[in-house]
Amino acid sequence: MAIDPDELQPRKPKIEITLGQDLSDMSEHELIARIEAFESEIARCRDAIKARQATKSAAAAFFKPG
């Protein structure tokens, strides 16, 4: 039976994030992981916004009245 190399890679656990969640029971390590997850999601959102803006600009340039 063949081994899939992707299965050998360590998996990053998904962090469940709820806005407004009580932070009092979280450790420093958990809070740092939470911040990193938020920052990663913010970067992903910013990339999506840039992609949409690029698409919008390209469409506006294409359909610009001549």
MIKOLVEX-651594 format. One record per residue (C-alpha): residue number from 1; x, y, z. Coordinates in Angstrom, 3 decimals, decimal comma, m for minus. Example, Ala and Ser with C-alpha at 12.3 -4.5 7.8 and 13.67 -1.06 7.14 Angstrom:
<sites>
nr:c1:c2:c3
1:12,300:m4,500:7,800
2:13,670:m1,060:7,140
</sites>
This chain:
<sites>
nr:c1:c2:c3
1:0,000:0,000:0,000
2:1,396:3,403:m1,027
3:1,916:6,168:1,510
4:0,666:9,627:0,677
5:3,487:12,110:1,516
6:0,897:14,702:2,552
7:m0,224:12,398:5,359
8:3,291:12,502:6,824
9:3,187:16,284:7,269
10:2,112:17,546:10,677
11:m1,363:19,009:10,611
12:m2,086:22,427:11,994
13:m5,008:22,241:14,355
14:m7,899:24,485:13,415
15:m8,546:27,121:16,008
16:m12,188:27,842:16,648
17:m12,563:31,585:17,072
18:m15,670:33,230:18,369
19:m15,814:36,999:18,460
20:m16,492:38,248:21,964
21:m15,390:34,952:23,504
22:m14,416:35,024:27,194
23:m10,614:35,243:27,318
24:m10,201:34,794:31,072
25:m9,659:31,018:30,879
26:m7,119:31,157:28,039
27:m3,411:30,748:28,561
28:m0,829:33,114:27,124
29:m0,010:30,518:24,462
30:m3,685:30,224:23,470
31:m4,050:34,000:23,287
32:m0,978:34,287:21,056
33:m2,346:31,547:18,784
34:m5,683:33,381:18,688
35:m3,988:36,633:17,633
36:m2,004:34,802:14,943
37:m5,207:33,252:13,613
38:m6,899:36,666:13,500
39:m3,892:38,222:11,737
40:m3,843:35,410:9,203
41:m7,555:35,857:8,512
42:m7,129:39,635:8,194
43:m4,331:39,113:5,637
44:m6,522:36,654:3,729
45:m9,361:39,185:3,659
46:m7,026:41,948:2,472
47:m5,775:39,708:m0,348
48:m9,370:38,991:m1,382
49:m10,166:42,716:m1,375
50:m7,141:43,432:m3,587
51:m8,235:40,710:m6,003
52:m11,743:42,175:m6,207
53:m10,378:45,678:m6,733
54:m8,110:44,431:m9,523
55:m11,054:42,704:m11,200
56:m13,178:45,824:m10,856
57:m10,416:48,032:m12,312
58:m9,875:45,661:m15,234
59:m13,598:45,607:m15,979
60:m13,832:49,394:m15,742
61:m10,901:49,791:m18,153
62:m12,404:47,286:m20,590
63:m15,856:48,856:m20,607
64:m14,657:52,455:m20,536
65:m16,510:54,459:m23,136
66:m14,172:55,428:m25,913
</sites>
